[in-house]
Amino acid sequence: MTAPGPIRLIVTDIDGTLTTTAQEITPRVRQAVAAARARGVRTCVATGRAWRSGRRYIEALPADPPAILFNGGLVYEFSRDRVLFRQAMDPELALAVVEALDAHPDLAAHLYVGDRIYVRRWTPLVAATALHDHLDPEAVGDLRAVLPRDRAVPIMKFRILGPREELEALAETLGRTGPVNCVFSETTSLEVLPPGVSKGTALRVVAEHLGVDLEAVMAVGDELNDLTMLQAAGWGVAMADAPEPVRRAARVVAPTSDADGLAVVIERYVLDGR
């Protein structure tokens, strides 16, 4: 298989792609990214995380600006503290999501508003997620109490954790509620996003901002929320443990993150040019 053209931009997911299951960036990945940068190829990050959650990985790599955050809801040029793109959720739609959650009191619902995160109550799952994501959500009881009344403070997304079957039932309910965008970022993690928001849409914003043709972009991911990004890029790369729809849509399937999959594809298709 030959590339559509020389790769000028690499865009990678964080969890399960850039980082191992131990949440580490391996030396081989760092070296491959540094070697690509020395050849003029940028490496940016696209994640469902907020900036304060993803920042440590972006700086540790280090990645190039801009960053795609909130699964495409925000494109942030962190080198200049400048927002290139933001799409927030309509307050009425967010209220409909909260009302649908009333029927699922045991799900761990996280509401992202501005740079703050709210949950209904602390549970072991919320605590474990806070530790994993390096976040400090605020327990507020009823999420209605913290929903903004207008767009001055942007509602970026909901992230809801729990059993897959219950999350699928919630997604089906929300699909009948209004134009909401539901996508799984993990087997037990449902992202509820504003209509039209995706990593694929944000990738187009980044490519245009950097003056890079999409055919010259390598996008790498491991979950369903990465699918649109892989489809938009000339080189869509799925990790070996990605769900079947993601692997099927990819041009290349890489080894897992624990086997330095990101480094492998950079070495093979960017550094070696094969």
Backbone as CSV, one residue per row, in Angstrom:
resi,resn,N_x,N_y,N_z,CA_x,CA_y,CA_z,C_x,C_y,C_z
1,MET,0.854,-1.193,0.000,0.000,0.000,0.000,0.889,1.242,0.000
2,THR,0.571,2.200,-0.859,1.351,3.431,-0.919,0.558,4.582,-0.344
3,ALA,1.250,5.561,0.189,0.589,6.706,0.802,0.006,7.618,-0.264
4,PRO,-1.071,8.366,0.067,-1.630,9.334,-0.872,-0.637,10.440,-1.205
5,GLY,0.326,10.666,-0.342,1.323,11.715,-0.542,2.163,11.814,0.713
6,PRO,3.211,12.635,0.686,4.050,12.789,1.869,3.227,13.251,3.070
7,ILE,3.418,12.623,4.206,2.691,12.968,5.428,3.320,14.206,6.049
8,ARG,2.486,15.224,6.281,2.977,16.488,6.843,2.451,16.750,8.240
9,LEU,1.425,16.012,8.641,0.810,16.238,9.940,0.329,14.911,10.511
10,ILE,0.677,14.654,11.778,0.193,13.490,12.515,-0.735,14.001,13.605
11,VAL,-1.919,13.421,13.703,-2.866,13.788,14.763,-3.215,12.508,15.511
12,THR,-2.925,12.487,16.801,-3.100,11.271,17.579,-4.029,11.469,18.769
13,ASP,-4.843,10.469,19.009,-5.605,10.366,20.244,-4.621,10.176,21.403
14,ILE,-5.080,10.411,22.643,-4.201,10.203,23.802,-4.373,8.792,24.358
15,ASP,-5.496,8.526,25.030,-5.667,7.286,25.772,-5.747,6.078,24.850
16,GLY,-4.867,5.106,25.079,-4.871,3.898,24.284,-4.206,4.040,22.933
17,THR,-3.676,5.223,22.644,-3.006,5.465,21.365,-1.632,6.087,21.621
18,LEU,-1.636,7.294,22.139,-0.382,7.936,22.536,0.169,7.299,23.808
19,THR,-0.719,6.987,24.740,-0.294,6.434,26.025,-0.606,4.942,26.123
20,THR,0.177,4.265,26.930,-0.027,2.846,27.188,-1.171,2.655,28.180
21,THR,-1.468,1.402,28.500,-2.507,1.137,29.491,-2.092,1.636,30.872
22,ALA,-0.796,1.868,31.060,-0.307,2.435,32.318,-0.251,3.958,32.257
23,GLN,-0.848,4.552,31.206,-0.897,6.010,31.020,0.491,6.631,30.864
24,GLU,1.353,5.931,30.171,2.708,6.427,29.942,2.957,6.632,28.454
25,ILE,3.794,7.609,28.137,4.296,7.789,26.776,5.673,7.150,26.743
26,THR,5.855,6.158,25.899,7.099,5.406,25.921,8.236,6.195,25.263
27,PRO,9.478,5.880,25.618,10.627,6.547,24.982,10.634,6.387,23.470
28,ARG,10.211,5.229,22.965,10.213,5.020,21.515,9.243,5.957,20.824
29,VAL,8.070,6.178,21.432,7.097,7.114,20.859,7.660,8.529,20.866
30,ARG,8.264,8.945,21.966,8.863,10.287,22.031,9.928,10.457,20.951
31,GLN,10.752,9.434,20.783,11.834,9.520,19.798,11.291,9.604,18.383
32,ALA,10.248,8.830,18.090,9.664,8.852,16.752,9.044,10.216,16.447
33,VAL,8.342,10.788,17.428,7.735,12.112,17.238,8.814,13.165,17.056
34,ALA,9.884,13.092,17.840,10.980,14.061,17.709,11.642,13.945,16.338
35,ALA,11.817,12.719,15.846,12.432,12.522,14.533,11.529,13.052,13.425
36,ALA,10.211,12.857,13.573,9.269,13.394,12.584,9.313,14.916,12.589
37,ARG,9.348,15.495,13.789,9.409,16.957,13.884,10.679,17.497,13.217
38,ALA,11.786,16.791,13.370,13.043,17.223,12.751,12.942,17.241,11.231
39,ARG,11.990,16.485,10.699,11.765,16.475,9.248,10.640,17.418,8.836
40,GLY,10.142,18.214,9.778,9.114,19.198,9.465,7.699,18.677,9.566
41,VAL,7.504,17.499,10.167,6.171,16.916,10.322,5.671,17.205,11.737
42,ARG,4.546,17.890,11.835,3.974,18.233,13.141,3.210,17.052,13.718
43,THR,3.151,16.997,15.053,2.330,16.010,15.741,1.413,16.733,16.707
44,CYS,0.101,16.651,16.453,-0.901,17.280,17.310,-1.740,16.198,17.991
45,VAL,-2.488,16.616,18.994,-3.291,15.693,19.791,-4.776,15.981,19.581
46,ALA,-5.566,14.911,19.518,-7.027,15.026,19.462,-7.596,14.116,20.539
47,THR,-8.290,14.696,21.503,-8.725,13.940,22.671,-10.120,14.355,23.117
48,GLY,-10.760,13.471,23.864,-12.013,13.831,24.498,-11.798,14.616,25.775
49,ARG,-10.571,14.660,26.243,-10.250,15.337,27.494,-10.368,16.855,27.362
50,ALA,-10.556,17.506,28.516,-10.435,18.957,28.598,-8.954,19.324,28.620
51,TRP,-8.645,20.607,28.445,-7.257,21.046,28.420,-6.521,20.697,29.708
52,ARG,-7.120,20.939,30.844,-6.401,20.699,32.094,-6.226,19.220,32.384
53,SER,-6.962,18.367,31.697,-6.770,16.930,31.816,-5.741,16.409,30.811
54,GLY,-5.768,16.952,29.595,-4.855,16.488,28.551,-3.518,17.194,28.535
55,ARG,-3.424,18.320,29.227,-2.226,19.160,29.148,-0.942,18.415,29.501
56,ARG,-0.971,17.598,30.543,0.251,16.927,30.977,0.816,16.019,29.892
57,TYR,-0.058,15.397,29.096,0.415,14.525,28.031,0.882,15.338,26.826
58,ILE,0.184,16.416,26.541,0.558,17.280,25.428,1.938,17.889,25.674
59,GLU,2.176,18.324,26.897,3.470,18.929,27.233,4.563,17.886,27.404
60,ALA,4.205,16.695,27.867,5.201,15.654,28.087,5.730,15.082,26.779
61,LEU,4.921,15.111,25.706,5.364,14.501,24.454,6.617,15.147,23.880
62,PRO,6.747,16.428,23.621,5.691,17.435,23.583,4.996,17.439,22.214
63,ALA,3.703,17.814,22.228,2.925,17.912,21.000,2.952,19.339,20.478
64,ASP,2.647,19.465,19.199,2.566,20.778,18.567,1.153,21.332,18.703
65,PRO,1.026,22.658,18.713,-0.307,23.261,18.668,-0.842,23.227,17.246
66,PRO,-2.197,23.264,17.124,-3.202,23.347,18.183,-3.613,21.957,18.659
67,ALA,-4.413,21.912,19.731,-4.952,20.663,20.256,-6.448,20.608,20.016
68,ILE,-6.925,19.404,19.673,-8.358,19.144,19.566,-8.811,18.573,20.908
69,LEU,-9.748,19.250,21.567,-10.224,18.863,22.892,-11.726,18.589,22.851
70,PHE,-12.249,17.982,23.914,-13.689,17.695,24.021,-14.220,16.964,22.795
71,ASN,-13.414,16.037,22.249,-13.845,15.262,21.076,-14.186,16.136,19.876
72,GLY,-13.539,17.279,19.771,-13.759,18.159,18.628,-14.553,19.399,18.935
73,GLY,-15.033,19.542,20.167,-15.800,20.731,20.522,-14.951,21.976,20.661
74,LEU,-13.644,21.798,20.808,-12.737,22.930,20.987,-11.430,22.650,20.269
75,VAL,-10.963,23.610,19.500,-9.622,23.570,18.917,-8.847,24.717,19.546
76,TYR,-7.807,24.370,20.291,-7.125,25.324,21.161,-5.661,25.462,20.751
77,GLU,-5.284,26.659,20.340,-3.881,26.957,20.018,-3.196,27.366,21.324
78,PHE,-2.717,26.364,22.051,-2.240,26.597,23.415,-0.967,27.413,23.469
79,SER,-0.212,27.472,22.392,1.012,28.272,22.395,0.710,29.762,22.477
80,ARG,-0.512,30.140,22.066,-0.921,31.551,22.100,-2.158,31.778,22.960
81,ASP,-2.601,30.721,23.661,-3.809,30.797,24.481,-4.964,31.369,23.656
82,ARG,-5.171,30.766,22.490,-6.178,31.265,21.555,-7.104,30.139,21.109
83,VAL,-8.397,30.388,21.140,-9.390,29.431,20.679,-9.594,29.619,19.179
84,LEU,-9.360,28.559,18.419,-9.564,28.615,16.978,-10.977,28.201,16.593
85,PHE,-11.573,27.334,17.406,-12.915,26.839,17.126,-13.533,26.359,18.427
86,ARG,-14.793,26.682,18.636,-15.535,26.157,19.776,-16.994,26.001,19.374
87,GLN,-17.569,24.859,19.702,-19.002,24.664,19.507,-19.576,24.079,20.783
88,ALA,-20.408,24.865,21.453,-20.998,24.447,22.717,-22.395,23.889,22.485
89,MET,-22.932,23.264,23.525,-24.264,22.675,23.462,-25.314,23.708,23.853
90,ASP,-26.411,23.705,23.137,-27.519,24.597,23.464,-28.045,24.264,24.863
91,PRO,-28.269,25.277,25.714,-28.746,25.000,27.078,-30.024,24.171,27.132
92,GLU,-30.932,24.387,26.204,-32.176,23.599,26.199,-31.902,22.130,25.898
93,LEU,-30.963,21.873,25.008,-30.605,20.495,24.701,-29.909,19.850,25.894
94,ALA,-29.041,20.609,26.556,-28.364,20.096,27.751,-29.380,19.745,28.840
95,LEU,-30.412,20.565,28.975,-31.456,20.276,29.957,-32.180,18.976,29.599
96,ALA,-32.408,18.751,28.327,-33.059,17.512,27.899,-32.195,16.298,28.253
97,VAL,-30.872,16.441,28.155,-29.976,15.346,28.529,-30.077,15.078,30.028
98,VAL,-30.078,16.147,30.823,-30.189,16.002,32.281,-31.510,15.322,32.639
99,GLU,-32.578,15.705,31.972,-33.881,15.098,32.259,-33.891,13.616,31.891
100,ALA,-33.221,13.266,30.790,-33.140,11.855,30.407,-32.322,11.060,31.421
101,LEU,-31.344,11.712,32.030,-30.511,11.054,33.035,-31.278,10.744,34.324
102,ASP,-32.402,11.427,34.541,-33.200,11.167,35.746,-33.624,9.702,35.832
103,ALA,-33.800,9.068,34.683,-34.214,7.662,34.653,-33.039,6.710,34.860
104,HIS,-31.830,7.273,34.995,-30.628,6.448,35.154,-29.786,6.994,36.309
105,PRO,-30.312,6.909,37.521,-29.632,7.534,38.660,-28.283,6.912,39.006
106,ASP,-28.037,5.674,38.583,-26.783,5.012,38.956,-25.658,5.254,37.969
107,LEU,-25.965,5.877,36.831,-24.903,6.193,35.880,-24.066,7.360,36.407
108,ALA,-22.762,7.302,36.150,-21.852,8.369,36.592,-21.795,9.442,35.509
109,ALA,-22.650,10.439,35.627,-22.761,11.495,34.616,-21.839,12.654,34.967
110,HIS,-20.987,13.043,34.009,-20.084,14.181,34.160,-20.517,15.272,33.191
111,LEU,-20.738,16.459,33.702,-21.140,17.607,32.892,-19.974,18.595,32.829
112,TYR,-19.530,18.902,31.600,-18.401,19.810,31.388,-18.938,21.188,30.996
113,VAL,-18.745,22.165,31.870,-19.201,23.535,31.627,-18.011,24.469,31.793
114,GLY,-17.644,25.156,30.712,-16.446,25.989,30.787,-15.248,25.124,31.140
115,ASP,-14.520,25.512,32.188,-13.386,24.706,32.623,-13.694,23.928,33.900
116,ARG,-14.995,23.727,34.187,-15.405,23.003,35.387,-16.162,21.736,35.006
117,ILE,-16.135,20.770,35.918,-16.800,19.489,35.697,-17.679,19.201,36.902
118,TYR,-18.913,18.815,36.624,-19.874,18.548,37.692,-20.369,17.104,37.603
119,VAL,-20.613,16.515,38.761,-21.249,15.200,38.849,-22.407,15.303,39.824
120,ARG,-23.290,14.313,39.762,-24.426,14.328,40.688,-23.984,13.997,42.107
121,ARG,-23.131,12.998,42.231,-22.613,12.634,43.556,-21.318,11.843,43.368
122,TRP,-20.550,11.772,44.446,-19.317,10.991,44.403,-19.647,9.512,44.584
123,THR,-19.087,8.702,43.704,-19.208,7.253,43.787,-17.809,6.676,43.556
124,PRO,-17.592,5.402,43.810,-16.286,4.816,43.513,-15.875,4.988,42.050
125,LEU,-16.835,4.902,41.123,-16.518,5.079,39.712,-16.117,6.518,39.416
126,VAL,-16.811,7.482,39.993,-16.443,8.890,39.814,-15.051,9.141,40.375
127,ALA,-14.768,8.591,41.550,-13.453,8.786,42.168,-12.342,8.178,41.315
128,ALA,-12.577,6.977,40.782,-11.573,6.320,39.950,-11.335,7.101,38.659
129,THR,-12.412,7.630,38.082,-12.290,8.422,36.856,-11.546,9.724,37.115
130,ALA,-11.823,10.360,38.236,-11.130,11.595,38.589,-9.636,11.356,38.721
131,LEU,-9.256,10.231,39.312,-7.843,9.896,39.462,-7.209,9.616,38.108
132,HIS,-7.903,8.863,37.275,-7.381,8.506,35.955,-7.217,9.727,35.067
133,ASP,-8.185,10.637,35.115,-8.182,11.801,34.220,-7.537,13.036,34.834
134,HIS,-7.072,12.918,36.080,-6.423,14.049,36.761,-7.369,15.242,36.855
135,LEU,-8.593,14.968,37.323,-9.617,15.997,37.405,-10.199,16.050,38.812
136,ASP,-10.898,17.128,39.106,-11.538,17.299,40.409,-12.986,17.757,40.224
137,PRO,-13.875,16.842,39.811,-15.265,17.240,39.594,-15.948,17.647,40.891
138,GLU,-16.972,18.489,40.739,-17.733,18.975,41.888,-19.071,18.243,41.949
139,ALA,-19.395,17.674,43.096,-20.679,16.996,43.293,-21.738,18.036,43.658
140,VAL,-22.807,18.094,42.842,-23.805,19.155,43.022,-25.216,18.628,43.228
141,GLY,-25.376,17.307,43.279,-26.723,16.760,43.429,-27.469,16.776,42.108
142,ASP,-28.258,17.785,41.884,-29.027,17.928,40.647,-28.229,18.773,39.654
143,LEU,-27.944,18.215,38.487,-27.160,18.942,37.482,-27.887,20.168,36.947
144,ARG,-29.191,20.236,37.126,-29.932,21.419,36.689,-29.416,22.673,37.391
145,ALA,-28.913,22.511,38.601,-28.483,23.661,39.404,-27.292,24.381,38.795
146,VAL,-26.529,23.692,37.934,-25.316,24.313,37.388,-25.393,24.521,35.880
147,LEU,-26.545,24.229,35.277,-26.692,24.476,33.842,-26.784,25.976,33.573
148,PRO,-25.906,26.529,32.732,-26.013,27.957,32.398,-27.322,28.250,31.685
149,ARG,-27.799,29.456,31.858,-29.048,29.871,31.203,-28.819,30.406,29.798
150,ASP,-27.583,30.729,29.481,-27.268,31.215,28.141,-25.915,30.654,27.728
151,ARG,-25.388,31.123,26.612,-24.158,30.591,26.054,-22.896,31.295,26.559
152,ALA,-23.043,32.207,27.507,-21.870,32.935,27.998,-20.826,31.989,28.569
153,VAL,-21.282,30.961,29.267,-20.390,29.909,29.759,-20.715,28.643,28.959
154,PRO,-19.796,28.161,28.139,-20.140,27.089,27.201,-20.308,25.730,27.867
155,ILE,-21.376,25.035,27.492,-21.586,23.641,27.877,-20.914,22.795,26.803
156,MET,-19.818,22.122,27.166,-19.013,21.456,26.157,-19.458,20.029,25.870
157,LYS,-19.821,19.287,26.931,-20.234,17.900,26.690,-20.705,17.260,27.992
158,PHE,-21.282,16.082,27.859,-21.504,15.153,28.965,-20.646,13.921,28.702
159,ARG,-20.089,13.383,29.773,-19.460,12.063,29.691,-20.137,11.190,30.738
160,ILE,-20.686,10.065,30.295,-21.516,9.243,31.173,-20.937,7.833,31.208
161,LEU,-20.679,7.347,32.420,-20.026,6.060,32.612,-20.983,5.065,33.252
162,GLY,-20.895,3.813,32.815,-21.737,2.781,33.396,-21.802,1.564,32.500
163,PRO,-22.693,0.628,32.785,-22.831,-0.578,31.966,-23.203,-0.253,30.525
164,ARG,-22.621,-0.968,29.593,-22.820,-0.675,28.170,-24.289,-0.726,27.775
165,GLU,-25.014,-1.720,28.220,-26.419,-1.851,27.813,-27.237,-0.654,28.278
166,GLU,-26.968,-0.180,29.479,-27.715,0.969,29.980,-27.331,2.237,29.228
167,LEU,-26.063,2.361,28.894,-25.622,3.524,28.112,-26.241,3.505,26.719
168,GLU,-26.341,2.347,26.122,-26.969,2.246,24.803,-28.443,2.618,24.870
169,ALA,-29.109,2.217,25.950,-30.517,2.583,26.126,-30.664,4.088,26.279
170,LEU,-29.746,4.707,27.032,-29.774,6.159,27.194,-29.532,6.855,25.856
171,ALA,-28.569,6.371,25.090,-28.278,6.965,23.784,-29.486,6.879,22.857
172,GLU,-30.203,5.762,22.926,-31.410,5.606,22.106,-32.475,6.618,22.526
173,THR,-32.625,6.815,23.831,-33.584,7.809,24.331,-33.194,9.204,23.873
174,LEU,-31.922,9.538,23.985,-31.463,10.866,23.591,-31.637,11.097,22.094
175,GLY,-31.510,10.031,21.310,-31.700,10.152,19.874,-33.111,10.575,19.513
176,ARG,-34.066,10.269,20.385,-35.455,10.683,20.156,-35.743,12.052,20.761
177,THR,-34.796,12.549,21.579,-35.012,13.810,22.288,-34.717,15.030,21.423
178,GLY,-33.650,14.943,20.655,-33.261,16.095,19.845,-31.975,15.812,19.095
179,PRO,-31.429,16.821,18.430,-30.243,16.628,17.584,-28.957,16.544,18.404
180,VAL,-28.861,15.505,19.241,-27.687,15.336,20.074,-26.784,14.270,19.453
181,ASN,-25.493,14.371,19.693,-24.504,13.493,19.092,-23.932,12.577,20.172
182,CYS,-24.225,11.292,20.104,-23.748,10.326,21.103,-22.697,9.421,20.462
183,VAL,-21.558,9.255,21.138,-20.494,8.396,20.630,-19.772,7.772,21.809
184,PHE,-19.347,6.520,21.647,-18.628,5.835,22.707,-17.130,6.122,22.589
185,SER,-16.528,6.551,23.709,-15.082,6.747,23.763,-14.391,5.556,24.411
186,GLU,-15.150,4.725,25.097,-14.718,3.443,25.637,-15.969,2.566,25.704
187,THR,-15.776,1.302,26.004,-16.923,0.397,26.072,-17.955,0.865,27.083
188,THR,-17.498,1.439,28.185,-18.402,1.864,29.258,-18.411,3.381,29.424
189,SER,-18.141,4.112,28.357,-18.091,5.577,28.422,-18.799,6.174,27.215
190,LEU,-19.919,6.860,27.470,-20.696,7.497,26.415,-20.460,9.003,26.448
191,GLU,-20.060,9.559,25.314,-19.876,10.997,25.177,-21.129,11.578,24.504
192,VAL,-21.698,12.600,25.115,-22.855,13.288,24.548,-22.381,14.679,24.157
193,LEU,-22.367,14.936,22.858,-21.736,16.130,22.299,-22.755,17.010,21.584
194,PRO,-22.414,18.284,21.359,-23.283,19.141,20.549,-23.418,18.586,19.132
195,PRO,-24.512,18.853,18.471,-24.696,18.377,17.094,-23.544,18.842,16.204
196,GLY,-23.058,17.937,15.373,-22.012,18.286,14.421,-20.605,18.231,14.960
197,VAL,-20.444,18.066,16.260,-19.110,18.027,16.852,-18.526,16.626,16.706
198,SER,-17.293,16.563,16.220,-16.570,15.299,16.114,-15.094,15.618,15.928
199,LYS,-14.271,14.621,16.146,-12.843,14.810,15.894,-12.578,15.027,14.405
200,GLY,-13.408,14.424,13.555,-13.235,14.612,12.119,-13.466,16.043,11.691
201,THR,-14.530,16.660,12.215,-14.810,18.065,11.900,-13.677,18.960,12.398
202,ALA,-13.221,18.696,13.617,-12.138,19.506,14.178,-10.828,19.303,13.421
203,LEU,-10.598,18.090,12.923,-9.386,17.836,12.141,-9.341,18.721,10.897
204,ARG,-10.497,18.924,10.278,-10.543,19.809,9.109,-10.183,21.244,9.488
205,VAL,-10.613,21.677,10.675,-10.255,23.020,11.159,-8.747,23.129,11.350
206,VAL,-8.159,22.116,11.968,-6.717,22.121,12.222,-5.936,22.105,10.914
207,ALA,-6.335,21.232,9.988,-5.621,21.133,8.716,-5.685,22.439,7.942
208,GLU,-6.843,23.065,7.924,-6.972,24.347,7.227,-6.131,25.422,7.902
209,HIS,-6.146,25.434,9.237,-5.361,26.423,9.980,-3.871,26.285,9.687
210,LEU,-3.403,25.052,9.560,-1.977,24.803,9.334,-1.605,24.795,7.853
211,GLY,-2.609,24.879,6.995,-2.341,24.862,5.569,-1.891,23.502,5.061
212,VAL,-2.442,22.445,5.641,-2.079,21.078,5.270,-3.274,20.405,4.615
213,ASP,-3.064,19.786,3.468,-4.133,19.052,2.810,-4.470,17.805,3.617
214,LEU,-5.741,17.459,3.691,-6.154,16.296,4.478,-5.500,15.006,3.996
215,GLU,-5.178,14.924,2.711,-4.510,13.729,2.193,-3.110,13.561,2.764
216,ALA,-2.567,14.644,3.331,-1.222,14.599,3.917,-1.258,14.444,5.432
217,VAL,-2.424,14.063,5.966,-2.598,13.907,7.413,-2.664,12.429,7.785
218,MET,-1.922,12.057,8.802,-2.061,10.743,9.419,-2.809,10.925,10.733
219,ALA,-3.988,10.300,10.875,-4.784,10.369,12.097,-4.790,8.989,12.737
220,VAL,-4.498,8.936,14.045,-4.310,7.658,14.726,-5.238,7.588,15.944
221,GLY,-6.007,6.493,16.067,-6.920,6.374,17.199,-7.281,4.940,17.495
222,ASP,-8.017,4.751,18.598,-8.318,3.391,19.042,-9.776,3.175,19.447
223,GLU,-10.636,4.206,19.307,-12.005,4.055,19.766,-12.991,4.652,18.760
224,LEU,-14.285,4.435,19.023,-15.316,4.893,18.099,-15.348,6.410,17.968
225,ASN,-14.947,7.139,19.012,-14.925,8.595,18.893,-13.786,9.082,17.999
226,ASP,-12.895,8.179,17.592,-11.818,8.522,16.654,-12.206,8.239,15.207
227,LEU,-13.327,7.579,15.000,-13.682,7.082,13.670,-13.746,8.188,12.631
228,THR,-14.429,9.298,12.933,-14.580,10.370,11.935,-13.239,10.992,11.580
229,MET,-12.331,11.021,12.532,-10.995,11.567,12.280,-10.213,10.676,11.321
230,LEU,-10.318,9.367,11.536,-9.634,8.428,10.644,-10.215,8.493,9.232
231,GLN,-11.524,8.697,9.150,-12.174,8.771,7.843,-11.810,10.055,7.099
232,ALA,-11.549,11.129,7.836,-11.251,12.413,7.208,-9.823,12.492,6.681
233,ALA,-8.910,11.767,7.325,-7.494,11.873,6.993,-7.125,10.987,5.813
234,GLY,-6.096,11.401,5.084,-5.586,10.564,4.004,-5.041,9.251,4.526
235,TRP,-4.437,9.316,5.702,-3.937,8.115,6.364,-4.686,7.939,7.669
236,GLY,-5.674,7.063,7.708,-6.355,6.703,8.934,-5.722,5.461,9.521
237,VAL,-5.265,5.553,10.764,-4.560,4.445,11.409,-5.311,4.045,12.674
238,ALA,-5.682,2.770,12.762,-6.355,2.238,13.949,-5.388,1.365,14.731
239,MET,-5.487,1.426,16.047,-4.699,0.531,16.880,-5.289,-0.877,16.799
240,ALA,-4.467,-1.875,17.066,-4.877,-3.260,16.877,-6.046,-3.656,17.771
241,ASP,-6.191,-2.989,18.922,-7.279,-3.328,19.839,-8.485,-2.408,19.688
242,ALA,-8.542,-1.663,18.592,-9.695,-0.794,18.326,-10.910,-1.649,17.960
243,PRO,-12.135,-1.128,18.170,-13.335,-1.853,17.734,-13.312,-2.098,16.229
244,GLU,-14.024,-3.128,15.798,-13.997,-3.505,14.391,-14.349,-2.370,13.432
245,PRO,-15.381,-1.537,13.704,-15.686,-0.459,12.755,-14.514,0.513,12.563
246,VAL,-13.744,0.715,13.595,-12.589,1.613,13.496,-11.493,0.956,12.674
247,ARG,-11.216,-0.309,12.944,-10.187,-1.022,12.178,-10.584,-1.147,10.709
248,ARG,-11.865,-1.362,10.478,-12.344,-1.521,9.109,-12.208,-0.226,8.308
249,ALA,-12.359,0.906,8.981,-12.279,2.202,8.304,-10.849,2.671,8.094
250,ALA,-9.906,2.028,8.770,-8.519,2.493,8.742,-7.794,2.029,7.485
251,ARG,-6.851,2.814,7.070,-5.968,2.430,5.969,-4.889,1.467,6.470
252,VAL,-4.501,1.663,7.734,-3.460,0.843,8.353,-3.913,0.462,9.754
253,VAL,-3.615,-0.755,10.189,-3.834,-1.171,11.569,-2.463,-1.314,12.223
254,ALA,-2.256,-0.571,13.302,-0.981,-0.545,14.000,-1.000,-1.499,15.184
255,PRO,0.152,-1.852,15.713,0.175,-2.587,16.986,-0.478,-1.754,18.088
256,THR,-0.714,-2.368,19.220,-1.331,-1.657,20.336,-0.382,-0.604,20.893
257,SER,-0.927,0.268,21.747,-0.084,1.296,22.368,0.959,0.668,23.284
258,ASP,0.637,-0.473,23.905,1.617,-1.153,24.752,2.759,-1.744,23.933
259,ALA,2.552,-1.889,22.630,3.591,-2.385,21.722,4.147,-1.258,20.858
260,ASP,4.011,-0.005,21.332,4.568,1.162,20.635,3.985,1.350,19.238
261,GLY,2.681,1.089,19.108,2.055,1.163,17.790,2.201,2.512,17.106
262,LEU,2.055,3.611,17.860,2.195,4.934,17.252,3.595,5.121,16.695
263,ALA,4.597,4.707,17.454,5.979,4.819,16.977,6.201,3.970,15.732
264,VAL,5.618,2.780,15.711,5.794,1.880,14.576,5.314,2.517,13.280
265,VAL,4.116,3.128,13.296,3.595,3.705,12.053,4.342,4.979,11.677
266,ILE,4.801,5.749,12.661,5.601,6.929,12.334,6.920,6.504,11.688
267,GLU,7.553,5.514,12.258,8.827,5.030,11.703,8.644,4.488,10.287
268,ARG,7.571,3.748,10.081,7.386,3.071,8.798,6.919,4.008,7.704
269,TYR,5.946,4.867,7.994,5.307,5.647,6.955,5.756,7.110,6.890
270,VAL,6.378,7.593,7.955,6.881,8.959,7.931,8.396,8.984,7.805
271,LEU,9.090,8.246,8.655,10.544,8.295,8.663,11.152,7.460,7.559
272,ASP,10.602,6.241,7.334,11.113,5.399,6.253,10.460,5.702,4.922
273,GLY,9.267,6.316,4.980,8.562,6.696,3.752,7.974,5.512,3.006
274,ARG,7.712,4.389,3.720,7.149,3.202,3.043,5.633,3.220,3.111
